[in-house]
Amino acid sequence: MKTSLLTCLIACGFHATLNAQQLKAPESLRPSTAPDVTAPAKTPASPTAEIDKLAEEAQKSLYQSVDKPGGASATKSTSSSNSLRLPAQRPEDPSRWEKDSVRKIAIMEVAFGGMRDTVMIELFPNDAPQTVANFINHSESGLYNGLAFHRAIEGFLVQTGDPLTSDESAREKWGTGGEDKTIPAEIKRPHRIGAVAMARRSDKVNPQRRSNGSQFYVTLGNYGAIDGKYTVFGQVVSGLETLKRISILPVDSNDCPIARIEVKSIKVIDQKGPLQVQPDVAGEGQRYSKPDSARGMFGRFLHRVW
């Protein structure tokens, strides 16, 4: 697997046809430059172990570069995309949720660059009951486990959930899977920053705006321009910075990340009361501790001890 990652890093790009399920990104949002990943290509042929090491180091350096002053995220201008953005809207603070409230939370574990991080998503079954039920079914069945993020556009969105992305050799088809089932449109909520919504095929072939069966995306800004067109069924409440990191990694001509970025698992739980603020996390914005119900037995023990 790691050997295939280096092959992706060396490659000049892929030229598969854009998929109709994907949102059309404004040209102004497409990054004009990307971090340099060509260095490993100059390395002479070496044993498999050395190749694997180079692949992992390359991904790790790309992931960490956005945290450094003057890194990729700091040098790119976003002024050209402001015309599509709504005034900033702050999602509800999870640390202020009512003590007697019960909310459905999806805990998504994401792995790339030799690291692993957690993204937590509040689901909205009252606004999108069929969509949320479908998402929970897929999560519980393990369908999302091992799938890759197949689309990433800085300042706009990241997208995953295509069953075809489990096969690294089928990259030319990534973004076209999951059409065997569709879900009725449940369009009620806006696309504010961190909104989680279902992908779908275009109005031309899908005038009812039915959602794709499994692919979903997360918006990285407030986009009123696509409100009323896609079903929003969740909101990222922790880990948005992780998704922003993903959005600035090098991509091919179809906005597919060159390095493999994988969803390891998604677990849906009932969260009672507020989430706890995660301590000692610098530069990440507001982060929250994973609920005990989303931890394994060993994880719960360590969390209490430390």
C-alpha positions as CSV (number, residue, x, y, z in Angstrom):
1,M,0.0,0.0,0.0
2,K,2.8,2.4,1.0
3,T,4.6,1.6,-2.2
4,S,1.6,2.7,-4.2
5,L,1.6,6.0,-2.3
6,L,5.0,6.8,-3.5
7,T,3.9,6.0,-7.1
8,C,1.1,8.5,-6.6
9,L,3.5,11.2,-5.3
10,I,5.8,10.7,-8.3
11,A,3.1,10.8,-10.9
12,C,2.5,13.9,-12.8
13,G,-1.3,13.7,-12.4
14,F,-4.3,11.8,-13.4
15,H,-6.7,12.9,-16.2
16,A,-10.0,11.1,-15.5
17,T,-13.2,12.7,-16.5
18,L,-14.9,14.8,-13.8
19,N,-17.9,13.1,-12.3
20,A,-21.4,14.7,-12.4
21,Q,-22.0,13.9,-8.7
22,Q,-19.4,16.4,-7.7
23,L,-20.2,20.1,-7.0
24,K,-18.7,22.4,-9.6
25,A,-16.0,24.4,-7.9
26,P,-15.7,28.1,-9.0
27,E,-12.4,28.5,-10.9
28,S,-11.3,31.2,-8.5
29,L,-11.2,28.6,-5.7
30,R,-8.9,26.2,-7.5
31,P,-5.4,26.7,-6.0
32,S,-2.8,28.0,-8.6
33,T,0.1,26.3,-6.7
34,A,0.7,23.4,-4.5
35,P,3.5,22.2,-2.2
36,D,6.3,20.5,-4.1
37,V,6.2,16.7,-4.0
38,T,8.6,16.0,-6.8
39,A,11.7,15.6,-4.6
40,P,11.2,11.8,-4.0
41,A,11.2,11.2,-7.8
42,K,14.9,12.0,-7.9
43,T,15.8,9.3,-5.4
44,P,17.5,6.3,-7.1
45,A,15.9,2.9,-7.0
46,S,16.0,1.5,-3.6
47,P,14.6,-1.5,-1.6
48,T,10.9,-1.6,-0.7
49,A,11.5,-0.6,2.9
50,E,13.3,2.6,1.8
51,I,10.5,3.5,-0.7
52,D,7.9,3.0,2.0
53,K,9.8,5.3,4.4
54,L,10.1,8.0,1.7
55,A,6.4,7.9,1.0
56,E,5.5,8.2,4.6
57,E,7.9,11.1,5.3
58,A,6.7,13.0,2.2
59,Q,3.1,12.8,3.4
60,K,4.0,13.7,6.9
61,S,6.0,16.8,5.8
62,L,3.0,18.0,3.7
63,Y,0.6,17.5,6.6
64,Q,2.8,19.4,9.0
65,S,3.7,22.3,6.7
66,V,0.4,24.0,7.2
67,D,1.1,24.6,10.9
68,K,4.3,26.5,10.2
69,P,4.4,30.3,9.9
70,G,4.4,31.2,6.2
71,G,3.3,27.7,5.2
72,A,1.0,26.8,2.3
73,S,-2.2,27.9,4.0
74,A,-0.7,31.3,4.9
75,T,0.6,32.2,1.5
76,K,-2.5,31.6,-0.6
77,S,-4.9,34.4,-1.0
78,T,-8.7,33.7,-0.5
79,S,-9.9,37.2,-1.4
80,S,-11.0,36.0,-4.9
81,S,-13.6,33.6,-3.3
82,N,-15.1,36.1,-0.9
83,S,-17.9,36.9,-3.3
84,L,-19.4,33.5,-2.7
85,R,-19.1,33.6,1.0
86,L,-21.9,34.5,3.4
87,P,-21.1,36.6,6.5
88,A,-19.4,34.4,9.1
89,Q,-21.9,32.1,10.9
90,R,-20.7,30.5,14.1
91,P,-22.0,27.0,14.7
92,E,-23.4,26.2,18.2
93,D,-20.7,25.7,20.8
94,P,-20.8,22.0,21.8
95,S,-19.5,22.8,25.3
96,R,-22.7,24.8,25.9
97,W,-25.1,22.0,24.9
98,E,-27.8,21.5,27.5
99,K,-27.0,18.9,30.2
100,D,-30.2,16.9,29.4
101,S,-29.8,17.1,25.6
102,V,-29.2,14.0,23.5
103,R,-27.5,14.4,20.1
104,K,-26.3,12.0,17.5
105,I,-22.6,12.4,16.9
106,A,-20.5,10.6,14.2
107,I,-16.9,10.0,15.2
108,M,-14.8,9.8,12.1
109,E,-11.2,8.6,12.3
110,V,-9.0,9.9,9.5
111,A,-5.5,8.7,8.7
112,F,-2.8,10.1,6.4
113,G,0.8,11.2,6.5
114,G,1.6,8.6,9.1
115,M,-0.9,10.3,11.5
116,R,-4.4,9.8,12.7
117,D,-7.0,12.4,13.8
118,T,-10.6,12.6,14.9
119,V,-13.4,14.5,13.2
120,M,-16.7,14.8,15.1
121,I,-20.0,15.5,13.2
122,E,-23.4,16.3,14.7
123,L,-26.1,14.7,12.7
124,F,-29.6,16.3,12.1
125,P,-32.2,13.5,12.0
126,N,-35.0,15.9,12.5
127,D,-34.2,17.8,9.3
128,A,-32.9,14.9,7.2
129,P,-34.3,11.7,8.7
130,Q,-33.8,9.4,5.6
131,T,-30.3,10.8,4.9
132,V,-29.2,10.4,8.5
133,A,-30.6,6.9,8.7
134,N,-28.8,5.9,5.5
135,F,-25.5,7.4,6.8
136,I,-25.8,5.5,10.1
137,N,-26.5,2.3,8.3
138,H,-23.4,2.7,6.2
139,S,-21.3,3.6,9.2
140,E,-22.5,0.6,11.3
141,S,-22.0,-1.8,8.4
142,G,-18.5,-0.6,7.9
143,L,-19.0,0.6,4.4
144,Y,-17.0,3.8,5.0
145,N,-14.1,2.0,6.6
146,G,-11.0,2.2,4.4
147,L,-12.4,4.6,1.8
148,A,-10.3,7.5,0.6
149,F,-11.0,11.3,0.3
150,H,-11.3,11.6,-3.5
151,R,-11.8,15.3,-3.8
152,A,-10.2,18.3,-2.0
153,I,-10.4,22.0,-3.0
154,E,-8.8,24.5,-0.7
155,G,-11.4,26.9,0.8
156,F,-14.3,25.0,-0.7
157,L,-14.7,21.4,0.3
158,V,-13.4,17.8,0.9
159,Q,-15.3,14.8,-0.3
160,T,-15.3,11.0,0.5
161,G,-17.7,8.0,0.6
162,D,-17.1,6.5,-2.8
163,P,-16.9,2.7,-2.4
164,L,-14.6,2.6,-5.4
165,T,-11.9,4.4,-3.5
166,S,-11.1,1.2,-1.6
167,D,-9.2,0.1,-4.7
168,E,-6.1,2.2,-5.3
169,S,-5.7,0.8,-8.8
170,A,-9.1,2.2,-9.8
171,R,-8.3,5.9,-9.3
172,E,-9.6,6.8,-12.8
173,K,-13.1,5.8,-11.6
174,W,-13.0,7.5,-8.2
175,G,-16.0,9.7,-7.7
176,T,-18.3,7.7,-9.9
177,G,-19.3,5.0,-7.3
178,G,-22.3,4.7,-4.9
179,E,-25.0,5.3,-7.6
180,D,-26.7,2.0,-7.1
181,K,-28.9,3.7,-4.5
182,T,-30.3,7.2,-4.1
183,I,-32.0,9.1,-1.3
184,P,-34.9,11.6,-1.6
185,A,-33.8,15.2,-1.3
186,E,-34.2,16.7,2.2
187,I,-33.0,20.2,1.6
188,K,-33.5,22.4,4.7
189,R,-30.2,23.5,6.2
190,P,-27.6,26.0,4.8
191,H,-24.0,25.5,3.7
192,R,-22.2,27.2,6.5
193,I,-18.6,26.4,7.3
194,G,-18.3,22.7,8.4
195,A,-21.6,21.7,6.9
196,V,-21.8,18.0,5.9
197,A,-23.9,17.2,2.9
198,M,-24.6,14.5,0.4
199,A,-23.2,14.6,-3.1
200,R,-25.5,14.0,-6.1
201,R,-25.7,13.9,-9.8
202,S,-26.5,17.1,-11.8
203,D,-30.0,18.6,-12.2
204,K,-29.9,17.7,-15.9
205,V,-30.1,14.0,-15.1
206,N,-31.4,14.3,-11.6
207,P,-34.1,17.1,-11.5
208,Q,-35.4,15.8,-8.2
209,R,-32.0,16.4,-6.6
210,R,-31.9,13.0,-5.0
211,S,-28.7,12.4,-3.0
212,N,-26.1,9.8,-3.9
213,G,-26.2,6.7,-1.8
214,S,-22.9,7.1,0.0
215,Q,-20.7,10.0,-1.1
216,F,-20.7,13.1,1.2
217,Y,-18.7,16.3,1.5
218,V,-17.8,19.0,4.0
219,T,-17.8,22.7,3.1
220,L,-14.8,24.8,4.3
221,G,-16.6,28.1,4.1
222,N,-20.1,29.7,4.2
223,Y,-21.5,29.1,0.7
224,G,-25.0,30.5,0.1
225,A,-24.6,29.9,-3.6
226,I,-25.3,26.2,-3.2
227,D,-28.0,26.5,-0.6
228,G,-31.2,24.8,-1.6
229,K,-29.4,22.4,-4.0
230,Y,-27.9,19.7,-1.8
231,T,-29.1,17.9,1.3
232,V,-27.1,19.1,4.4
233,F,-27.4,16.5,7.2
234,G,-24.7,17.3,9.6
235,Q,-22.2,19.8,11.0
236,V,-18.6,19.3,12.0
237,V,-18.2,20.2,15.6
238,S,-14.6,19.2,16.1
239,G,-11.7,18.5,13.8
240,L,-12.4,21.1,11.0
241,E,-8.7,22.0,11.0
242,T,-7.9,18.5,10.0
243,L,-10.2,18.8,7.0
244,K,-8.6,22.1,6.1
245,R,-5.2,20.5,6.1
246,I,-6.5,17.8,3.7
247,S,-7.8,20.5,1.4
248,I,-4.4,22.0,0.7
249,L,-2.5,18.8,-0.1
250,P,-1.3,18.3,-3.7
251,V,-4.1,17.1,-6.0
252,D,-4.3,15.8,-9.6
253,S,-6.2,17.4,-12.4
254,N,-9.5,16.1,-11.0
255,D,-8.9,17.6,-7.5
256,C,-8.1,14.2,-6.1
257,P,-5.4,14.1,-3.5
258,I,-2.2,12.5,-4.8
259,A,-1.4,10.9,-1.4
260,R,-4.0,8.5,0.0
261,I,-6.1,10.0,2.8
262,E,-8.2,7.4,4.4
263,V,-11.3,7.1,6.5
264,K,-10.4,4.4,9.0
265,S,-13.8,4.2,10.7
266,I,-17.0,6.1,11.4
267,K,-19.0,5.4,14.6
268,V,-22.3,7.0,15.5
269,I,-23.1,7.5,19.2
270,D,-25.8,9.3,21.3
271,Q,-24.1,12.2,23.1
272,K,-25.8,13.2,26.3
273,G,-25.0,16.7,27.5
274,P,-22.1,19.0,26.4
275,L,-18.8,17.9,24.9
276,Q,-15.7,18.6,26.9
277,V,-13.1,21.0,25.6
278,Q,-9.9,19.2,24.8
279,P,-7.0,20.7,26.8
280,D,-3.6,21.9,25.6
281,V,-4.2,21.9,21.9
282,A,-2.5,24.9,20.3
283,G,-3.3,26.4,17.0
284,E,-6.2,24.0,16.3
285,G,-9.1,26.2,17.2
286,Q,-11.7,24.8,19.6
287,R,-11.3,21.0,19.8
288,Y,-13.3,18.6,21.9
289,S,-12.5,15.3,23.7
290,K,-13.9,12.2,22.1
291,P,-16.8,10.9,24.3
292,D,-16.1,7.8,26.4
293,S,-18.8,6.0,24.5
294,A,-16.7,6.3,21.3
295,R,-13.6,4.9,23.0
296,G,-12.6,1.3,23.4
297,M,-12.2,-0.2,26.8
298,F,-8.4,0.5,26.9
299,G,-9.0,4.1,25.6
300,R,-11.6,4.7,28.4
301,F,-9.2,3.5,31.0
302,L,-6.4,5.7,29.8
303,H,-8.7,8.7,29.5
304,R,-9.7,8.4,33.2
305,V,-6.1,7.7,34.4
306,W,-4.5,10.6,32.6
